[in-house]
Amino acid sequence: MRVLVAEDEQVLAELVASGLRDHAMAVDVAYDGPAAQQRLAVNDYDVLVLDRDLPGIHGDQICRELAEAGARTRILMLTAAASLTDRVEGLHLGADDYLPKPFEYDELVARIQALALRAHHALPPVLERNGIVLDLAKRQAFRDGRYLPLSRKEFAVLHVLMSARGTVVSAEELLERAWDENADPFSNVVRITISRLRTKLGQPPVIETLPGVGYRI
């Protein structure tokens, strides 16, 4: 799951991003409208957490442009404006959800997770394949009833592979979906994470490598 947090209060933005990373999400941060627009043009995000009052380019404009373009990215509008009129206006602009400040962090995470499932063609909250059970809400993984103590990145990579439903996922796509924009595209971090994930999944092997193409379960 890849998320963009567009929030001009830098302390709040970093706190939100740090917390979301603890839930195995890949998170980028933008502190103003132009930076958010630039990242949205380059990266494919599942969810945009959008402050309505961004400087430079207003959040309303970013929301409207994404909606008019038919983007897959789901939009959670996060703002101090909490009146009914404000919420209705935000939804009419194309936002998928609206959360006023101050907010409870657990609610923010739950709303982002729900929106991400909608972005992925309504994937079920629990994924099952080849004896592997992945509970997205609880961030727990099991194989044949055995609990898998996965790191955040291992969980994220397994999520991407299982969401593909047997189709091949390239190393480039894994890097894009499970890491943020600070990841080095020339590193071997994907290969290392896959290797560790295979060890934890145990026998018989379930992650197949297609040389030069990618991976699949």
ChimeraX attribute file (.defattr): number of C-alpha atoms within 10 A of each C-alpha:
attribute: neighborCount
match mode: 1-to-1
recipient: residues
	/A:1	25
	/A:2	24
	/A:3	27
	/A:4	25
	/A:5	24
	/A:6	28
	/A:7	27
	/A:8	19
	/A:9	12
	/A:10	14
	/A:11	10
	/A:12	12
	/A:13	19
	/A:14	18
	/A:15	11
	/A:16	19
	/A:17	19
	/A:18	14
	/A:19	15
	/A:20	20
	/A:21	20
	/A:22	12
	/A:23	19
	/A:24	22
	/A:25	23
	/A:26	25
	/A:27	26
	/A:28	23
	/A:29	23
	/A:30	21
	/A:31	19
	/A:32	21
	/A:33	24
	/A:34	16
	/A:35	15
	/A:36	23
	/A:37	18
	/A:38	11
	/A:39	17
	/A:40	17
	/A:41	10
	/A:42	9
	/A:43	16
	/A:44	16
	/A:45	25
	/A:46	23
	/A:47	27
	/A:48	28
	/A:49	25
	/A:50	28
	/A:51	27
	/A:52	24
	/A:53	19
	/A:54	23
	/A:55	14
	/A:56	11
	/A:57	16
	/A:58	16
	/A:59	26
	/A:60	20
	/A:61	15
	/A:62	20
	/A:63	24
	/A:64	15
	/A:65	15
	/A:66	19
	/A:67	19
	/A:68	10
	/A:69	8
	/A:70	9
	/A:71	15
	/A:72	17
	/A:73	23
	/A:74	26
	/A:75	28
	/A:76	26
	/A:77	24
	/A:78	26
	/A:79	23
	/A:80	14
	/A:81	14
	/A:82	14
	/A:83	10
	/A:84	9
	/A:85	9
	/A:86	15
	/A:87	18
	/A:88	12
	/A:89	13
	/A:90	24
	/A:91	16
	/A:92	13
	/A:93	18
	/A:94	21
	/A:95	23
	/A:96	19
	/A:97	17
	/A:98	21
	/A:99	21
	/A:100	16
	/A:101	12
	/A:102	10
	/A:103	12
	/A:104	10
	/A:105	12
	/A:106	9
	/A:107	11
	/A:108	18
	/A:109	16
	/A:110	12
	/A:111	16
	/A:112	22
	/A:113	20
	/A:114	16
	/A:115	21
	/A:116	24
	/A:117	18
	/A:118	18
	/A:119	18
	/A:120	15
	/A:121	9
	/A:122	11
	/A:123	12
	/A:124	13
	/A:125	14
	/A:126	14
	/A:127	16
	/A:128	17
	/A:129	14
	/A:130	11
	/A:131	12
	/A:132	21
	/A:133	20
	/A:134	22
	/A:135	16
	/A:136	19
	/A:137	13
	/A:138	10
	/A:139	15
	/A:140	15
	/A:141	23
	/A:142	17
	/A:143	17
	/A:144	10
	/A:145	10
	/A:146	12
	/A:147	14
	/A:148	18
	/A:149	14
	/A:150	18
	/A:151	14
	/A:152	17
	/A:153	22
	/A:154	21
	/A:155	24
	/A:156	24
	/A:157	23
	/A:158	25
	/A:159	21
	/A:160	17
	/A:161	20
	/A:162	21
	/A:163	18
	/A:164	14
	/A:165	13
	/A:166	13
	/A:167	13
	/A:168	17
	/A:169	20
	/A:170	18
	/A:171	19
	/A:172	13
	/A:173	13
	/A:174	18
	/A:175	19
	/A:176	19
	/A:177	23
	/A:178	24
	/A:179	24
	/A:180	19
	/A:181	15
	/A:182	8
	/A:183	12
	/A:184	11
	/A:185	13
	/A:186	7
	/A:187	10
	/A:188	10
	/A:189	16
	/A:190	20
	/A:191	11
	/A:192	12
	/A:193	17
	/A:194	19
	/A:195	13
	/A:196	14
	/A:197	21
	/A:198	18
	/A:199	11
	/A:200	15
	/A:201	21
	/A:202	11
	/A:203	8
	/A:204	7
	/A:205	11
	/A:206	15
	/A:207	16
	/A:208	13
	/A:209	15
	/A:210	12
	/A:211	7
	/A:212	8
	/A:213	12
	/A:214	16
	/A:215	19
	/A:216	20
	/A:217	20
